Amino acid sequence: MTYPWTELIRCGQLSGDQVQLVLSNFALKHRPGGRVHRDMDFTAPRPRLPALTSLRFFAALHVVFFHLQAMKIMTNPGWFHDLASIGYVGVSLFFVLSGFILVYTYAGRTTTVREFWRARFARVYPAYLFSLLVTAPWFFIAALKFDIPFFHWAKTHLKLAAFLEVTLLQAWIPPAALVWNVVAWSLSVEAFFYLLFPFLMKAYERMSRAQLICAAVFSWFMTLAISGAYVWRRPDGLAYVDSDTLSAFWLNAVKFHPLVRLPEFLMGMACGFLFLRTRANTKLALPLVLGGVASCAVAGHFSTSIPYPILHTSLLAPAFAAIVYGLALQPRWVAILNVRPMVLLGDASYSLYLLHSMILAIYFFDLKGGIRHKTPAGILLGVVIICTVSILVYRFIEEPARRKLRGKQKVRPVPEAGQPPIQPALA
């Protein structure tokens, strides 16, 4: 059987990289026992999705608002209080978005497993290591010099706690999840996702649309079953738990363990493949995004009536998947998210997430533990400072280190004539 591209190869009209891409995709579609559906064009150009980059900023900002409220800096009641009180769900959005965008970026590319892991390490670890360095004085002084209940486990297992944090393994041990840089547990979870991703891709690429939808729904139900079982069985023996319950072993396992949070990433991957296999219909964007946002608003309003472990761990994952999918359709009305300042904030959102707790503590608390700058103007200035520092870290530490560690990419899919180059959207 003759294929259209065979003549192009014979006449020398394709570059070496193009030939490698075509042949690898042909082998993928025709390998024994394998199956990739014809409606999935791995080689089609994929533009960047700046709206999803900007979305990362709002997810990180939601976490910042949660910590402003948890630290008793922002105490005003009302709708904003309801929104901020569930800011921890912003991490669930990160997990869903991560699965989606990795599929969008890497599906069909000839990147090897080693190259993928190297790219992920270059993306994550420089800013992560910087955050550990700048938060180390507070962590070690608190653990060694003061008798603070929150640091008891770290104090008695200091070497193990430090080892787990540096090696991105802290989330696997529930008492260690929040030591050192408290928000860094999610990076431990993401590292596990990155480890599995190249192998999960092989399974997902064989699924039909119906199977992908079932996989997404099953992933959601699986996490709800775990968090629901905690609420039902109460293994920690606590009648009531909330975001201030920090030392309950099994609650921390439900909230932070990589295996428990994996289904949110799997849902994002399923949505990513559905997106690539489905003809874009921008008319769906508005109902998807509005439906997702409305679900979050309802959850925030009724948050006191929803069991905390269920709300914390993936209850809103379908809503986040709808928002991500809707914005990825790139309707015209998302243009405000595509402007360069918003995209820059999205690019810097990783550093913002890692550093905001430390900056909040320095700016809002005096040496005696008193809270200052509680006025609206003071809070706004604090948020501006966090954003500014994050942009500087992104520009002068995170990105230069990433480029150096990642090195030159050997193979990239080459787009059709007249199309923009395929670039890692959020790689």
N, C-alpha and C positions, 0 to 999 in steps of 0.2 A: 504493500500500500504506500502511495506517495503522499507526503504531507506538504503543505505550501512552503514551509520553512526549509525543506530539504534543498530546494533549488537555490534559495538564498545562501545557504551554507556552501553549496557546490560552487557558486559563482563568487564566493568571497565577499558577499555584501553584509555579512554580520561580523562584528568584532569578536575577539576571543571571549570576552565577558558575556556578550549576547548569546553566543553559541552555548556556553556553559549553562546559562540560565534556561535556555530553551530545552536543552537535553535533560537537565535535571528535572524540569517540570514534566517533560514527556515520560521520563522514567517513573516519576512519582505517580502519574496517572495510570500507568500501565504495568506497575510492578505486580508480581503474583500475589493474589490475596488482598491487594490494596484497592482502594477506591477513592477517587476524588471526583466530585460531581462536575458535569460539563458546564453547569451554570456558574461555576466558580473560576474566574479568570485571574490566576495568580499574577500574570504579567501585566495586567492593566495598570496604568499610572495611578498612583494614589497621592493626591495633594496633601499637604500638611493640614492639620485640623487645629488652627489657632484657638478656636472657641473652647476646645477641650483643655488646652494649656491654661487658658484663663479660668476655666472651671476649677482647676487645681488650687488657684488662689482663694476662691470662695470657700472651698472645702477646708483649707488651712485656716482661713479667717474664722470659720465657724468653730474650730478647735480653740482658737485664741479667745473668742468670746466665752466659750465654756470655762476656760481657766480664769478669765477675768471674774466670772461669777463664782467659781469654786474658791477663789482667793478672797472673796467678799469685797472685791474692788467695785464691782458693778452689782448693785442690789435693787435696782428699780423694778417694780412689778410690771405686769402687763405682757403684751404679745412678745416683746423683745426678750423678756425674761424667759418665756416659754421656749423661744427659739434657742437662746443661749444655753438653757439647761440641758439640752440634748446635743450639745456641740460635739460630744464624743462620737456621734454617728458619722462625722466627717471622715473618720478613718475608714469606715465601711465604704464610703464613696471612693476613697483612694484605692481600696482593694478591687472593687468592681472596675474602676477606670483602668487600673493597671492591667488586668486581664484583657480588657477590650483593646487597649492601645498596643499591647505587645503583639496580639494577633494581627492587628491592622498594620503594624510596622514590619513584622518578621514573616508572616505567612507567604510562602513562595520564594523567599530569599534563599540564597545558597550559603548563608551564614552557617558555619560549623558550630557545634556545641561549645567548643572551647572559645571561639570568637564571641559567641553570645554571652557566655559567662564573663569574659573579659570586659565586654562593653557594659554589662550590668555592674560589675565591680567598679569600673571607672565612673559610672554614673552615680553610684550610691556612696562608696566608701570615703572619698576625700572630704566631703562635707560632714559625713558622719564622724570621721576621726577628728575633724576640727571641733565639732560640737563636744566630743568627749574631752578634748584638751581644755576647752574654755570652761567646762562645767566641773572638771576634776577637782579644783580647790574646794568648791562648795560641798561636793560629795564626800571627799575624804575627811575634811574638817568635821562635817556633821556626823559621819560614821565613827570617827575616832575620838573626838573631843566632847561630844554631847550625848546625853542619854535620851534620844528621841525614839519613841516606839516605832515610827515608820522605818527607821534605819536599823532595827535590831537584827534582822536576818543578815543584812549586809555587814554589820559589825562583827558578827560571829563567824561569817563566811567570807571575809573580805577578799582573799585571794581568788576564791572561786567566783565571787561576784564580778570582780574586775576581769577575770579571764572570759567569763560568759559575755560580758558587755563588749569587750574588744573583738571577740570572735563572732558576734551577732548570733549568739545562742541563748540569750537571756530569756526569751519568751518560752523556751522549752521547760524551764523550771519556774513554776508559778510564783514562788516567793521572790525570785530574782527579776521578774519582769519589769519592775518599776525602779530598780536601783540605778544610781548614777544619773543619767539623763532620762527622766521618767517617760518622755514621749518616744524614746528610741526603741521601745518594744515592738512597734509596728515595723521597723526596719528589719528586726530579727524575723518577723513573719514574712516580709517581702523577700528576704534572702532565701527562705524555703521555697517560695513560689518560683523564684528565678531558677533554683536548682531543678525543679520539676518541669518547668515550662517546655524545654525542647522535647521531652518525652510525652508530655500531655498533648502537644501539637499533633503528634503522629496518630493519637487516638481520635482527636477532634476532627481532623481532616477527612476521616472516613465516614463521619456522621451525616445523615440527611438533615434537611431543615426540621422535620418532625422530631428527629432524635435530639437535635440541638435544643429545641424548645423543651423537650422532656428533661434533658440534662440540666437546663437552667432551673426548671421548676423543682426537680429532685434535689438540686444543690440547696435551694432555699429551704425546702422542707427538712432536709437533713440537719441544717443548722438550727432551725426552729425546734426540732426534736431534741437536740442536745440542750439548748437553753431552757426549753420547756421541762425537760427531765430534771434540771437543776431546781427549777421553781417547785416542781411537784415533790421531789425527794428531800430537798433542803439538806444536802450532805454536810454543810458547815454548821448545821444546828442553829442557824440564825432565822428568826421569824421575819426580819425585814432587812433588806440590803438596798443600798443606793450607791451613787458615785462617790460617797465618802467612805464606803466600806473598802479598805485598801489591803487588808491583811488576811482575808478569807481565802484559804488555799484553793478550794474547788471553784469559787467564784472567779478567782484570778485565772484558773485554767480555762473556764468557759469564755472569759473575756479576751485572753491573750495568747492562748496556745495556738501554734501554727496549724495544727490539724483541724482545730475547731473553726478557724477563720478561712481555711482553704476553700470551702464552698463558695464564698463571695467572689474569690478570684476565678473559680471555675465558671460561675455565672457570667462574669465579665468576658471570659474567653468564648463561651457559647454565643453571647451577643455579638462579639467581634466577628465570628465566622458567619453568623446570620447576616450581619451588615454587609460583608463582602460577597455573599451569595445572593443578595436580594437587590433588585433594581431600585435605585434611590427614588423615593417619593417624598419630596419636601413638604407635601401637605400633611404628612404624619408628624412633622417635627413639633408643631405647636401643641397638639393634644398630648403628645408624649411628654414634653417638657412640663406643660401645665399640670398634667396628671401626676407627674413625679413630685413637683413642687407642692401641689395641694396635699399629697399624701404625707409629705414631711411636715407641713403646717398642721395637719390634723393630729399627727403623732405628737408634735410638740405641745399642742393644746391639751391633749389627753394624756400627757406623759406620766402624770402622777397616778393614773389608773392602769397603766400598762406595766407589767412586771419588769423591773430594771434589767435583769439579765437578757430578756427577750428583746427589749428595745435596744440595748447596747450592741448585741451581736446579731446583725444582719436582718432584723425585721424589715428595715427600709431598703434592703438590697435591690428588690425589684423596682422600687421608685427611682433609685440611683441609676439602674440599668436603663430605665426609660429616659431619664434626663440625658445620659451619655449618648444613647442612640439618637435621640432627637437632635441634639446639638451637632452630632457627627454628620447629619444630613445637610448641614450648612444652608439653612434657609436664609433669606435676605435679612430677616430681622435680627440675626445674631451678629450683624456687622459691628455692633458696639463691643462685642467680645473679641473682635479681630484686630482692634486698634493696637498699636505698638505698646503704649503704656500698660494696657491690660495684659498683653502677652508677656511683657517683661515681668510683671508681678507674678504671673503664672510660672514663668521660668524660675523665679526666685522663691517660689512657694515651698520648695523642699528645705532650703536653708531657713526660711521663716518658721516652718514647722519644728525644725530641730532646735532652734535657738530661742523661740519666743518665751518659753517658761523662765529661762535665766534672765532675759531682758526684763520681763514683767517683774521679777523679784527685785532686781536692782533698781528699777525706776520707781516702783510703787511702794516699796517698804524701806523704812529707815533702819538704823542699826539696832533699835530697840524693838523692832517688829511692828511698829505702828504703820498704818496705811496713810499714804499721802497722795496728792494729785487725783482725788476722787471726783473732781468736777468733770462735767462733760468735756470741757476744753482740755483738761489734764489727761483724760482717758484717750481722747482723740490724738493728742500729742504722743502718748505712749504707743499707740498703734502706728503712727507715722514713723516713729523711731524704729520700731520693729521692722517695718517694711524697708526703711532706708538701709539699716544694717544688713538685712537679708539680701538686698540687691547688691550691696558692696561685696558681700561674701560670695554671692553667685558669680559676679563679674571677675573678681580678682583671686578667688581661691577655687571655687567649685569648677567652673568651666576650664580654666587653664590646666588644672590637675586632671580633669576628665580627658581633655584632648591629648595630654601627654601619655596617660595610662592606656588610652584606647588605641592610639597609634593609627596608622593608615588602614582603611578598610580595603580588603583585597577584592571583593566582588560586590557589585551593586546591580540590581536590575536596571536595565536601560530603557527608558520610556519610548513610546512611539514618537515619530517626528512631530514637532510642533507642540508637544506636551511638556509640562514642567517636570523636572527630575523627581524621581521617587526619593523621598528623604524620610528618615525616622521621625515620625510625628512627635513623639515625646521620648525618644529613646535615651 
